[in-house]
Amino acid sequence: MVSLNTSAHITSQIKKVAVLHIIIGIAAMLLAYYVGTFSAVILGLSILFYAILGLWFNRTLQQLGGPRTDPSSYWLFLVVGLMLSLFPGITLGLAALCLGGGLIINGAVGFKALKSTMGNKLWLKLRYLLSIGLGIAVILAGANGFSWLIGMLFGLHLFLYGVNLWINSQQ
């Protein structure tokens, strides 16, 4: 009878997956701009297909005598999906503007609320000033910087996940 050491086999498989995650994570960080742009296109295509399926389902439901529903949200998803798929640079630029604006507003409102309610705590001041500074940096970076940020975070996540798998496979 052949005795298989399944624990060692599983550990070696986990290590292979960990190395694969680490390699893909490093590659994604090195090609961060392209990964970010590609992810925006993929997101746009998935939103586009969701909208098409929603419009088709809505039409089919009406033909079968089902309740009439408003398809306007599906048309909005269709436009957003087309914009993300065909013009990822414009859409990423708008996303950077929205995110940066939100960070600036968050910092300004938090700073104002800090003065009126919580006193002058240094760490809270630094937090809100950092939010304002990060918002300005995101806006100034624009679509290219936002695309790079998406790709870099994706790659970092994969890399850290691979390291985590490797470390946990040792136990």
Helices and strands as residue ranges (DSSP letters): H 6-30, H 32-63, H 72-86, H 88-113, I 114-118, H 122-169
